[in-house]
Amino acid sequence: MSDRSRKVVIVGGVAGGMSAATRLRRLDEQAEIVVFERSWYVSFANCGLPYHVGGVIEDRQALLLQTPESLGRRFGIDVRVGHEVVAIDRAAKLVTVRNLNTDRVTTESYDTLVLSPGASPFVPDIPGKERALTLRNIADVDEMVAAVARKPHTAVVIGGGFIGVELAENLQRRGIDVTIIELADQILPPLDPEMAAYVAQDLVDNGIDVVTGSQATVIGEDTVTLASGEQIPADLVVMSIGVRPDSHLAADAGLDVNPRGGIVVDEFQRTSDPDIFAVGDAAEKRDALTGDAAMVPLAQTANRHGRLVADVIAGRRTTSKPVLGTAIVGVFDLMAASVGWNEKRLRAAGRHYRAIHAHPGSHAGYYPGAETLHLKLLVDADTDEILGAQAIGKDGADKRIDVIATAMRGGLKGADLADLELAYAPQFGSAKDPINMLGFIDDNVVNGQSELVQWHEVEAAQRAGTPLIDVRTPGEFRRGHIPGSINLPVDELRDRLDEVPHGEVLITCQVGLRGHVAERILRQAGHHVRNLTGGYQTWSTATRPIARPAWSETPAEVEAAR
């Protein structure tokens, strides 16, 4: 039963806040709903901002999903833009609000308060930081579009995460020479290095320079200086290192805030004050694998939790689910998607896991247009619980990650993927879908029919004296192989068993399939065998440096290479 005297004040009018406001109105026609938004826009499409910079989304208005006027007409919500909530008086149940047009300060009472202040871009304190642009809201995108209109020749994007990569691509589409500078040894931190390497190479192939393991220390008038002393030309500088929860309002009011700045909430999104809720990028979430507090600044989660809070306020008993962190980014002609934990995080946590790589086609190979997918599945080595996955490809990476995310939410095991009944026609998939193939490989391991070795374990195994047998054809072997490996083609293996060294052996092929055939032959001949998951394809991608395209070399570099 709704409380007809209820007054709900919402701080922040983008994803989480506006989802809460509109859902609450649909549940309760009598509630008074007031939304304060410090910027001049509400309900805008944050995720579309880089594509407006690049001209892919030409019409700026397309980013503005609603206006205060349209929300007032349809939902009867009092939306006040250009109003910043600067303090909360929990005892009096009042918020202090500054009108940014007039600088007038007033107070507003509430029965229930919803905090959805979002997050702010992190800008490190380095000389020249004031010249760096960020991209978080409509004002930011307007400033960046204006900067691009001045036709800069060069740009540096500091930070190789999802937004940084998207911005680099879109700036390059405007004819700007772009360099990405990333402090870590790889771009796209949610991916593991051998998977991120595909994206880095694609960026370089499309004319973007990628500099990893380097830190920007000074932003000059037309350069960015690295810790090494190298200077990168930069008419335009974009800071895209990450975001921090904008939780100072909550902290100042005495609400519990975690060490990372996230507003502490329970399963109902209630803060430490039962009359105050928090959603969106500023609120902590629960990690699906551990149940620990996590910060996941994703739009889907913000929207879902905004809706959930409205349900709780209206009297429905519903709780938030732990988050998997499913995400995807488009990079020129590639998709890069992930869900759950990556291998780096599992290793750091000491988790006993199993990693599986596969490189199937996006659909049936005999139907034109099939593209290679690069898939990685991570499961618990003891329970077979799915812990995470990554997918890279020109076609089909999105739906495979979505299937795995759904399987994780449903509690399926890795081997259960073999039994998923997925839509098949040759132009859309395969009779053995790539997801099924991951399940087949995992099922073989679970049932003791296969044992895997990782690309990063090969060198240590070889140093310990374990021989590596490459079962590809001699022609493939000549075109590239792991140093120290022995070439015994799988089709000749049964007749050449006497050439297989005694004791444990490692097997590799191109992607792992022929390696498994060889593994079964040798296991049944009495050998202890481990198959390199993902084969030479995974090993070579992980271990080779990013190749610059020939057209990017200067005449002096070409001459020096002769």
Secondary structure as UniProt FT lines:
FT   TURN            4..5
FT   STRAND          7..11
FT   HELIX           15..27
FT   STRAND          32..37
FT   HELIX           46..48
FT   HELIX           49..53
FT   TURN            54..55
FT   HELIX           60..63
FT   HELIX           68..75
FT   STRAND          78..81
FT   STRAND          83..89
FT   TURN            90..93
FT   STRAND          94..99
FT   TURN            100..102
FT   STRAND          105..109
FT   STRAND          112..115
FT   STRAND          119..121
FT   TURN            127..128
FT   HELIX           129..131
FT   HELIX           138..149
FT   STRAND          154..158
FT   HELIX           162..173
FT   TURN            174..175
FT   STRAND          177..182
FT   TURN            189..190
FT   HELIX           193..205
FT   TURN            206..207
FT   STRAND          209..212
FT   STRAND          216..219
FT   STRAND          223..226
FT   TURN            227..228
FT   STRAND          231..233
FT   STRAND          236..239
FT   STRAND          243..245
FT   HELIX           248..252
FT   TURN            253..254
FT   TURN            259..260
FT   TURN            267..268
FT   TURN            274..275
FT   STRAND          276..278
FT   HELIX           280..282
FT   STRAND          285..287
FT   TURN            288..290
FT   STRAND          293..294
FT   HELIX           299..313
FT   TURN            314..315
FT   STRAND          327..331
FT   TURN            332..333
FT   STRAND          334..340
FT   HELIX           343..348
FT   TURN            349..350
FT   STRAND          353..358
FT   TURN            365..366
FT   TURN            368..369
FT   STRAND          372..380
FT   TURN            381..383
FT   STRAND          385..393
FT   HELIX           397..409
FT   TURN            410..411
FT   HELIX           414..419
FT   TURN            426..428
FT   HELIX           434..446
FT   TURN            447..448
FT   STRAND          452..453
FT   HELIX           455..457
FT   HELIX           458..463
FT   TURN            464..465
FT   STRAND          468..470
FT   HELIX           474..479
FT   TURN            483..484
FT   STRAND          486..487
FT   HELIX           490..499
FT   STRAND          504..508
FT   HELIX           513..524
FT   TURN            525..526
FT   STRAND          528..532
FT   TURN            533..534
FT   HELIX           535..543
FT   HELIX           550..552
FT   HELIX           555..561
//
